[in-house]
Amino acid sequence: MFKLLKWLITVVIIGFLVLTATLYGLLSLSLPKLDGKHASDAVAADVSIARDALGQVVIDAKTRADAAYALGFAHGQDRLFQMDLLRRSAAGELSELFGKAALNLDRRMRFHQFRARSESIVEQLPEHHKYALQAYSKGVNEARSQISFDSFEYQLTGAPIVPWQPADSILVIFAMYLDLQAGNFQRDQVLIQLDSLFGAPMRLFLTQPSQYQAALDGSKLPQIDMIPPNLEGMVKQVRAQAISSQPQYGSNNWAVTGELTHSNKAMLSDDMHLGLNVPAIWYRAQLNYQHNDQPYQVTGVSLPGAPAIVVGSNNQVAWGFTNGYLDTADWIELNEQTRTWQVTEHIALPDGQSEQYKLLMSDYGPVKSFNGMQYALSWVAHQPYAVNLNLLEFERASSVDDAMRLAPEVGIPVQNLMIVDALGHAGWQPIGAIPSRTTPSDIAVKEADYSPLWQKNELRRPRVANPEQHRLWTANARVVSTSEHSRFGDGGYALGARAQQIRDRLYAKQQFTEQDFNQLQQDNEARFLTPWHSHLTQLLSQAPQSQYSNELAFLESWQGCACPESVGYTLVKHFRAALIDEVFAPVEAMMLQHDTSLSHIKRYFEPALWQLLKHKPPSWLNGHESWQALQLHAFEQATLELTNKHGSDIAAWQWGKVNALKVRHPFSQQIPILSGFLDMPTIPAFGDTFMPAVQKPSFGASQRFVAQPGALENAIMTIAGGQSGHPLSSFYRTGFKAYAQGEATPLLPMTTIHKLVITAKK
C-alpha cells in the first residue's frame, strides 16, 4: 500500500511538472522579440527600439511619424491586451470578449457612442496627425504579427485579436474622459434628485464650501454656519447603509521657479492618482527624432494605445497634469415638444450573436430618464473638439509661454497644466477641452436656457505665470479665483485639505531639491483627521465607566500619520466613515428609493457634518436618544466592521494591514488561483486620502515625477508597476518594489540591454 501511494504521489508530481513546463513553454511563445532586426515598409528610415534594465523604451527615429510607429510597435509588444480593454471599454464592446456578463457595462458606454465619435474625429484631423495615428496603428499590428502565440489573456477568453485602427487611439483618450469626468454628470444627476426630494436648502447644505480652500490667488468662497434642514416628517427611521466612496481621480502637482532651487532652474512635481492595476497604466518611453531639421528628445510616460508622451520633459520644459474638475457637463431638462429620435446599437457577443441597445437622442445629447423626467446630457466629451492630437506639439515647446500658448487647443479631458522651463519660469493653466458656455449649473438647465456655445471650445483661460511667491500648486481642489469659479463651475472638486497641506509644505522651505519633492509626494501626516482624533478621544473619554480604555490607549499613540503600524489612525478613519453613514442614513435611504445615492457627493460632507455635531438637530437623530448615543453607535459599527474583516484583536488593526496596497491583475480578481502568478506583492499601507500620499488598496499615485528641465540627470520617474504585461517578462514587476518603498528611479534611460532595429524596406 505504501509503495502504491508513493508511486501515485510520484506520478502526480511528474504530471504537475510536465503540465507546468508545457504551460511555461506555451506562454514563452508569446513573449515579444526584443533584439535583432525586423523589416517594415511602414517607416521611411531605419528605427531602433532599445530597452534598459527597467524596460524603458528608447526610440531613435528620423521623423515623428516613424517614432509613432516605433512607439506603437513597443506598446503592441508589451501592452496589447491592456490597449484592447481600453478601446473596448470606451466603445462598449467588452461583451465580445467576456459575453453577457459585460452587457450592462457595454450599454452604459454605448450611451456615449464613442466608437462613432472617434471615427468622425479621425476624419477631421490634420493630415500630419492622421498620418501619425496610421503609423502608430501599423506599429501595433506589426508587433502582434511577430509573436507566434497569442498571449494568455486571449487564450483564456478565446477571443480573436482585432487589428488596431486609428480610431482606437481616440477611444483610448475617451476612456480617460470616462475615468476623469464621468463623476461630473453623475454628481449633477444626484444634485437634481436631491433638490427634487429635499429642496434647495438640503442641496446647498450638503455641498457648502469648506474651510479647506487653497486657490492660487488666496481667494475663498464664503463659509456660513448653516442651520441644518429639518428632517421632521420627511424621512423615516432607517438602518444605516455604507455610502460608498467614489474614486477621486485626480493628482498632485506643484512647481517652484528658479529662485527656489540651487540650479536657478524651475522644478516640477507631478503624481497622477488613478486606479492601480497590473499592468500599470503608464509606459515609460523616450522619443528621439527630428522635426524641421531640429533634433528633439522627449522623455516621460505614454498611455498604451496613444502615440503621445503624456507627462514628461524635452529638457527645455517639463510638464505634468492634475484633473481640472471644471464643470464640463449639464443635464438639459426636456419637455414634451422636444425633438427626439431613437438609434439602435448592436452589441456583439462571442458566439456571433448580438444584443440590441436602443438609445434616445436629442439635439442636446443622448437622453436619460430619471426623477420622473427626461434629460439630455450635454458633455464636453460629446463635442467634436473633445479629442485631438495637439499634445504631440507639446513635445517641441521651448518655454512656459510657448506651452501655455498651445494648451487651449489640446483635446484631452481638462487638466491643470503645471509647466516649468530651463530658464527658471513656472506656470499654471487649464489645458484640454472646455465648453464656451458661461453659465455652468449644478442642477438641470431649462431647454430655453441651453447655450449654443456648447459647440465651441473656450480659448480664453485663467493662468498664473511666475508668481511673486515663486510657488504654484494644484491638487484637484479649486485653483481659480472666486470670480473665475462662477464662470467655470464645480465639476466635483476635491475637498482641498490635500492642496492646503502641499501649499503649507512649499512655504516651509526656501530651497528645494528633487529629493525634497519626492519626499513631499509621500507626505502622510494626518492633518485633516487631527480634529477628528481629538473629537473621538473626547467622545470615548466621556463614555460611562471608561469602557473604551483600550481604544483610548491606541488613540493616544496614533502618531498623527497614516503610518503602517498605527492602530489609532485606523480607529479615527473608520469612525468618521461610520459617522457619515449613520448621520446621513435617512437622506441616503430616500435617495436609494429613487435609484441614486449620495456617494457621488460624499466628498463635500465635511462642513455639514461638523455643523450637525455643533447644532445637534433632533430631527437628524434617526431613532437615537442623543447625539452622543448616535456617535457611540457609529463607533461601535466601525469596530464591528473592523472585527469582521480583521479579527477581534484590536492590536491587529494596524493601518498598514487594513489599507494594504494590493495591485492586482483583472484576471486574478476573477480567478484567485492566479493571484500569485499575476499580482504584485501586497505592501503595507503608506498613505490615505486627504493628504499628499494618496493611497488605497488599489488606488493612488500611478507615477511620481520630479524634474528640472536643463538638469534632467537628477530627474525622477517612478511607476507603480513594470513595463510589460507578460507575466514571464523580466519587466513584469521591475520598478514596483522601488515604488512601494518610496524610492526614486531615474527619468532618463539607463544602459541599454536590448535593442531591436526596424529597417525600412526599399
LODO-691470 format. One record per residue (C-alpha): z, y, x. Coordinates in steps of 0.001 Angstrom, whole numbers, plus 500000, padded with zeros to 6 digits. Each point is the difference from the previous one (the first is absolute). Last residue first. Layout:
% LODO-691470
ZYX/...
% end
This chain:
% LODO-691470
449921549698513305/503220498489498725/502931502214500914/502729498215501873/503465499445498615/502487499552502827/503331498296499346/502947500713502271/503443498433500150/502999500730502279/499555503749500440/502962501806501562/501881502303497619/498617502122497198/501437503445499278/502511500379497198/502759498297501951/502742497847498486/503379501582499268/502952497771499194/501849500187496712/501045496353500045/497896499067496964/496943501803501379/500328498383503441/500295496582498354/496939500670497828/497746500930502921/498282496631500389/500484497911496865/496444498856499247/498519501203503328/500122496588501730/497907498778497086/501058496775498307/501286501799496874/496687501892499545/500590503446498517/499678501639503397/501342503313501233/503702499229499845/502738501509497894/501933503139499107/498084502166502492/501327502172502836/497803502824501277/501586502197502655/498546502688502285/501281500254503588/496564499868501688/498685502119497122/500640503299501768/497133502251498854/500905499337496401/503769499477499765/500605496855497969/502522498023497927/498987497269497532/502207497477498255/498236497516497728/500421498372496575/503324501790499585/501696498293497084/499681497342497329/500505496251499822/503769499596500288/500601503758499746/499725502553502784/499707503775500342/501526501183503262/499701503743499201/502715499790497323/499969499967496176/499049496278499915/501273497281502361/500146499184503701/500696497389502704/500147496787497991/500339496735501900/496584498467500857/498353496952498392/497272498671502305/496406500777498879/498481497687497420/497096497532500240/501185496724501535/503665500191499123/499123501143496478/497390497325499270/502466497794498086/500592502990497716/496556499655498325/499658503023497672/501847502501502191/498601498165503019/496483500882498817/500593503767499912/501244499937503638/503524501287500476/501888502762501740/503674499384499280/502207502855501232/503618499307499105/501531502227497312/502991497824499081/500201498438503453/500009503158502132/502012501777497320/502882497607500521/501099498293496831/501410497020501882/503437501639500283/500094500032496201/500174496197499935/498924499131496448/496423499056500828/496862501992500800/497876500152496858/502482499229497229/502830501734501832/497916503113500606/499061500137496314/503646499584499009/500984502743502489/497570502434498366/501085499011496488/503624500587500954/499058503421501362/498197500865496772/503067498884498006/502144502247502187/497652502878499223/500096499442496240/503781499611500019/500389503291501880/497635501641497537/502217498874497161/500270497423497214/496625498422500702/497657499426497040/496888501685501427/502008502888501509/497121502504499636/501152501536496698/503420500734501539/498528502586502445/501755499761503393/499118503564501152/500288499341503749/498868496374500062/497072500904497748/499163502915502308/500030497655503005/497561497649498258/497663502801498945/499829501287503592/499117496540501407/497629498761497286/496626501095501444/499136496745501849/500356498098496716/496839501628498599/497651496970500085/502853497581499279/500884501735496723/498113497308498141/497125499449497570/499081497601497220/501460502032497111/503124497845499604/500359500288503765/500340503782499658/502840499639497491/501809497595502281/499486502330502990/501642502890498146/503005497901499035/500259498493503525/499982503354501817/503647499918501014/500172496261500694/496784499638502004/500730503163501983/503527498735500680/498618496676501234/497771501772502536/502837502267501178/502341497033500378/497376498006501888/499551502649502682/503725500691500347/500910496317500328/497195499256502461/501040502959502167/503549498679500052/498806496616501244/498557501541503179/498810497530502684/496287500882499844/500535503782499955/498757502077497086/502300502750501221/503328501689499304/501976497467502048/501304498123496878/503441499426501519/501968501653497179/497717498437497415/500748496539501392/503733500594499644/499488501399496505/498210496795498952/502962497897501116/502529502319498325/498114499941496687/502869498883497779/501995503060501067/502418499412497096/497973502083497525/496749501654501139/500418503429501575/499028498801503486/496900498334498559/498674503258498552/500949502051503066/498177497651502350/497008499922497646/499758503797499943/500406500372503763/497288497399500642/497803501644497381/500345503340501787/498964498233503273/497017498234498386/497465502728500870/501240500434503561/499822496293500758/498865500210503640/497049497643500486/497913501960502541/497171497680501062/497188502574499952/502430502343501760/500215497603502947/496224499891500364/499960503791499886/502561500275502790/498112497325501954/496828502085499834/501881502949501465/501583503037498348/501549503305501020/502088502464497961/502089497500498055/502053499989496769/497277501811498051/497787496910499994/502897497835498832/500630502367497086/496368499839498898/499992496205500180/503173499768497915/498649502474497466/496743498065499627/501892496758499388/502197501615497360/496942501420498226/499988497998496758/496498498641500514/497271501735498026/498281498288497086/496793501967499385/501724503364499665/497780503013499419/497281501713502045/500090503529498513/503659500192499010/500912498461503360/497973502706501751/502423502544498552/503008497935501104/498597499673503518/498326496778501106/501752497111501740/501463498233496967/501268496548500979/497787497340501541/501596500280503483/498491503082501607/500993501932503118/498957502971502143/501806501671502899/499172502943502302/502526502221498125/497411502780499867/497483497660498397/496862499058501965/497806499230496980/501067499652496374/497494499223497252/499500500301496251/496539498846498893/496958501713498559/497301497308499865/500981498453496679/497528497231499121/498028500581496821/499521497838496901/503551500608498805/499013503664499824/498652499148496522/503566500633498788/501443498168497000/501997502400497846/498174499206496744/500667496311500577/503702500660500116/501631499011503271/502642497278499940/503174500401502033/500784500868503614/497189502578500102/497848501519502718/498546503417499085/497623501134502766/497081497587499639/498264499823503386/500754496303500424/501318498993503442/498193497456502225/501286499587503535/501917502065502534/503015502195499232/500805502271502977/502426500048502905/499523501448503494/500952499775503659/498693501799503091/500925499153503609/496524500227501530/499681496198499976/499939499957496198/502223499181497045/499266498955496404/502212498961497098/497884499352496911/502060499562496853/497841497651497984/497734500063496947/498362496620499422/496802500038502129/496764502011499867/500129502454502904/498475503394499124/503307501907499939/500925498742503507/496988501174502047/501235503566500554/503482498668500700/498578497784502737/498221502862501765/503014502280499710/502249497329501555/497552499548502860/497105497890501323/499028497969496939/497677497126500937/501854497148498326/500471502123496919/496278499688499255/500541496341499091/502531501130497382/496960501420498207/499206496500498746/500209500682496281/502333499214497114/501428502003497079/497095502503499769/498270498014497229/503111500197497782/501840496925498713/502506500070502876/500933503566498932/501439498653496794/499234501069496440/501405497192497874/499094500098496322/502769499652497432/500068498241496644/503065500149497794/502944497936498784/502001500690503167/497395497986501844/496249499390499782/497853500291503125/496611501673500451/497839500214503112/499003503523501060/499519503493498580/496598499433498325/501453496893498411/500094496262500698/501474496963498252/500011496860502102/499231496480498864/500810497260502489/497922496846499741/500969496855501867/497663498001502199/499025496417500746/498487498869503289/502956497753500720/501742502536502270/500249502717497311/497921503187499707/501244503028498048/497288501519497812/500648503638499015/498932501209496575/499663503675499161/501159501726496822/499353503533498916/502057503081499207/499183503425498567/503176501743498898/500113500748496267/503122497919499333/501987501861502632/500539499343503685/502981501005502148/498816500415503585/502222498276502596/499991501891503287/499682498888503630/499952501586503479/503457501576500102/500805500474503688/501794497004501468/498706500648503540/500389496564501553/500755500455503681/497302500239502637/499515500191503758/497884501927502482/499501500405503726/497658502577501526/498267500343503377/500860496513501236/497853498442497234/503160499042498119/501186497658497261/500241499366496285/497196498667497779/497436498987502615/496941499450497822/497632497084499206/501758498643496879/500786496410498985/502889499522502381/501868503334500026/499886501536503472/502795500960502354/499867502276503013/497820500929502933/496991502327500043/497782500439503052/496999502269499840/497166500623502449/497634502927499304/496225499445499924/499803501081496351/502523497290499184/500983497364502532/502278497005499594/503400498557500889/502063498684497083/503560498763500504/501503497653497455/503289498738498554/499758498453496531/502281501097497174/501120498101496869/501972497390501913/498917496390499424/502363498959498597/501730502439497678/501988503229500072/499539502275496983/499513503569501099/501807502805501796/497840501878502536/501689501080503235/498740503168501685/501313502084502903/498062502837501644/500427501972503220/498574503353501075/499260500458503688/502210502277502111/500649496945502244/503796500246499744/499813500203496203/501464502526497542/497710502995500648/497016497645499755/500302499878496210/502109497445498206/498855497423497489/501188497936497063/498995496969498027/501767497628497706/498308497694497522/499191499286496398/499706497196497572/503262500287498098/500108496443498666/501109499876496357/503688499335499544/500751497683497111/502443501058497317/502378497051499871/501134499345496458/503170501364498462/501222498429496777/499462502244497025/502037502208497652/497618501667497610/497815503042500561/499260503347498360/503109500334497808/501990501778502714/497846500272503107/500859503681500601/497893501494502795/501842500573503301/501043503610500644/497949501270502911/501651501489503068/496792501766500961/498090499813503270/497196502461500701/497029498717502026/500618500821503621/497977501854502649/500637499227503676/496389500709500975/499401496428501154/501553498579496852/503206498037500573/501672499374496654/502833497564499360/502222501952497587/498076498450497134/497370501335497634/500187498646496422/498157496807499030/502612498280497803/501202503195498308/496482501333499450/498906496809498242/503216499895497972/499639503648498919/496291499414499106/500737497574497184/501537496537499864/497276497643498757/496863502134500396/501093501681503227/500915496628501504/496606498568499009/498103502902501572/502286499833503040/499321496274500442/496236500586499822/500343502829502528/501738497679502456/497315497337499581/497383502719500640/501585500975503316/501243496519500962/496361498906500259/499653502464502891/500767498307503312/499410496310499398/497116500438497555/498391502683502155/500363497651502990/498011497339498134/497404502722499347/499589500260503775/499324496253500152/497542500384497119/498015502517502067/499731497362502733/498790497499497392/497195502374499003/498429499474503432/499744496238499304/501877497085501577/498572496535499333/501929497839497492/501984497178501564/500114497039497627/503279499075498303/501720496653500482/503347501790499783/501657497952502752/496916499792502230/499327503702499461/503501500873501196/499734497447502842/497116501840501644/496434498725499529/498598497871502823/497215500718502525/500807503670500581/497084502059501342/498647500750496501/503227501793499067/499611502412502917/496431500651498848/501240500915496525/502615502477501176/497637501625502498/497252500313497415/502448501716497665/500975502510502715/496356500793500692/499353500587496288/503078502201499747/498931502033503034/496499500389498530/501439501308496751/501995502487502019/496907501146501899/497971500158496776/502442502227498159/501804498090497247/498768500140496384/498830496368499763/503278498777501472/501936501962497361/498111498295497139/500740496538501392/503661500889500337/500226501362496446/498464496805498605/502520497824501859/502858502398499204/499760499585496248/503503501489499482/501063497830497042/498521497098501960/503157500119502142/502363499297497129/497726497190498780/499944498492503490/503804499941500112/500149498254496631/497326497499501072/501653498940503281/501565496759498721/496651499258498329/498428498917503271/501144500831503526/496810500890501866/497611501085497212/503065501323498208/500491502517502827/497019502104498874/501649503115498559/498042502335502284/503069501346501821/501501496522500441/496671498456500986/499383502592502721/503516499661501408/500110496204499735/496700499641501873/501224502321502741/503110497855500475/497767496919500067/497754501504502681/502758501248502325/499470498806503581/496313499247500533/498714502193497186/502130502901501210/498581499565503504/496393499889498717/500630502996497725/501356501901502983/496906498992501983/497628501178497261/501897503272499635/499771500514503771/496242499426499745/499857502671497296/502087502362502132/497488499661502840/499864498614503543/502803497491499564/503196498928501735/502598498482497693/503587499279501033/501809497697497574/503755499675500251/500905496307500145/503435500855501352/499119498523503402/496732501972500123/496728499471498153/496444501006500853/497054500446497629/496854501069501863/496797501514498595/496468499831501411/497533502437498479/498448500777496602/502194497527498146/499156497962496881/497382497824501766/502814497862501377/500653497840503054/503388498475500828/501608499672503403/503159498533501462/503615500377498976/501958500422496751/498443497204497923/501852499845496697/502391497190499022/498700498046497006/499448496795501988/503629500147501097/501060499516496388/498106496702499902/501593498849503253/503491501006498873/499476498145496732/498864496905501860/502844500233502533/502532500352497202/498522497052498100/500016497857503142/503580501030500773/501105499243496440/498283496630500084/501638499190503330/503409500954498603/499429498012496800/498799496935501945/503011500177502334/502393500288497044/498331496974498376/500291497950503206/503675500887500406/500643499000496401/498179496702500543/501945499360503233/503299500731498228/499116497619497178/
% end
